Each structure stands twice: as C-alpha cells, then as structure tokens.
Amino acid sequence: MNGKIILITGSTDGIGKQAAFELAESGASVVIHGRDKNRVQSTVDEIKKIASEENVLSVTADLSSLKSVRKMVEDLKTICSKIDVLINNAGVFMNTKKLTEDGYETTFAVNHLSHFLLTNLLLNENMISSKGRIITVSSIAHHNASYDPSNLQGERSFSGYSAYALSKLANILFAYELSEKLKSTEITSNALHPGVISTKLLKEGFNSTGASLIQGAATLVYLASSEEVEGISGKYFVNNKISESSRISYDKKIMSRFWEISLKLAGLS
C-alpha cells in the first residue's frame, strides 16, 4: 500500500480507527476524519507511533452538516491531490428523531446523505484516482429495511432501528448505482457488512456486544488493499466474499429514483 492515500470517515474510533491503524502499518497514507478536533488529533498521534509522520493526515468535519461536508472537501484539497481509496464508514444510531441544521433526520443525513455528497464532490473535483476504490460500510440490518419514499426520514413514523436499517439500505443502493455511473472508468464502488462488532454504535444503539474490532475491520481492509478485488465493482461483501444483499437493493427503479432524491437533498441537482 506504499504511496496510496486512504480517507476513512469516522476513523477516531471503532472499525474505522482499527482499519486506519492496519492500513497505515501496511505503508499507506491515511487521512483520519472525525467531528471532534481533539479526538482526531489523539488518533493521529497514536497512529504516528507505528507509521511515519508524513503518512498520517487529518480532516475535521461534522457529517450531520452538508456545509461542513463541503468545507471538508475544500480542506482535503489542501492536504492531498488524489485519494486512492475512499472509505465511507462513519455512522450513527439515533433512538429518537432529531433533525440536523439542514432539516434532515440525523441517521439518514450522517449515514447516507453526507457520504453521497462527499463522494460526488470528490469525483466532481477529480480527486479520486483513476483506479480508485470507493467502499461504503453498510450492515446486515439493511435486510430489515422497507423502502417507503414518503417515510425516508421518519416523516410519518419513526423508530431508531427502522431509520438505521433504511440508512444501511441507502448505502447499498448508493454503492450499486454509483458503480453503474462509473462503468466507463476504472473506479470501483462496493459495499460491505463488517459483522456484528463491539463498537460504540452497537453498545449505544443496540445495548449489545459482538466480535472484535480486528474482525470488524477485516473486510474493510481487504477491499481497500487486496489485489483480488481489483476491477470488481457493484458488489456487497461479507467476510471478504461477495454476498447477496436484500432483494429490494437490486431494484433498478428504486436505485435510480433514490439517486435523484439524494441529489436534490444534497443540493447537487
């Protein structure tokens, strides 16, 4: 991974942080992202103990704010010219409905819309390298999502789990449709389920524990670094293997319509 630049959103804890450590150890330059400046700096300092100083970069942004995401891209331009691997990893679980400064439901905004905007801005700015990899962290929870265009943000009814499951379905719809739109390039787009892992999100959202962070980061690191997945795009991975996502996630009409909705909400249409 020497010479590769990898941006991981939500890399100050959980599987994002674990992946950052492993990829930095492999020789890649990692861009640490978080919303808290102190935690970002703390993570940078930790990784610098196992990687050369110039190989650890950082950016701070609140993904619940589209304005902050746009500024994040401007900040990235000042620290790197190209990104070889973009890992859309940051995620939240909200037990109660809360709106962002943009007026969007927080789970939907952070888990899906921010990454939709970030990825498209980086592509529009030609900041993803010609053989770049875009990896979006979804969840097995997407299998339990229902797609109702009139209730995408809990407009009629809200439950924390339903909102989370829908956001994880959104991740896959996004990854698949993006792969289609990038077919004329060598940039790939894939999604993954990291496993049920002992992260802050699992503990706070589900009051549960799971497998280790090392296990959770494994598929993420695999998709970022393995030659075995060179050129593979539009797939959903579990345990380093291509797996079937939910039936609804393959619906081309839903994929296309959801892309258009996301464009409008992100201010890109």
Number of C-alpha atoms within 10 A of each C-alpha: 15 12 10 19 27 27 24 24 25 25 28 25 18 22 27 25 22 21 26 28 21 18 23 25 18 13 17 23 26 29 24 25 28 23 18 13 15 12 16 22 19 12 22 26 14 13 22 18 9 13 21 14 13 9 20 22 21 20 21 23 22 18 28 24 20 24 15 16 20 17 16 18 19 14 15 20 14 8 12 12 13 19 25 22 24 24 27 25 20 24 21 20 22 18 16 14 17 12 15 16 12 14 10 20 22 26 29 28 26 23 28 27 26 25 26 24 22 21 20 17 18 20 15 10 14 13 19 23 18 14 15 24 27 25 25 27 24 28 22 18 18 23 16 15 21 15 15 10 12 9 13 21 22 17 11 8 11 16 12 16 19 19 28 27 23 24 29 30 27 27 28 29 24 27 27 23 19 23 22 14 10 15 13 8 11 17 23 26 28 27 30 28 23 23 20 18 21 18 19 17 17 17 13 14 16 13 9 14 15 14 13 15 21 15 18 24 22 20 23 27 21 18 24 23 18 12 9 10 17 16 13 16 23 20 19 23 22 19 17 19 14 15 13 12 21 16 8 17 21 15 11 13 10 16 20 14 12 19 18 14 12 20 16 11 16 20 9 12 9
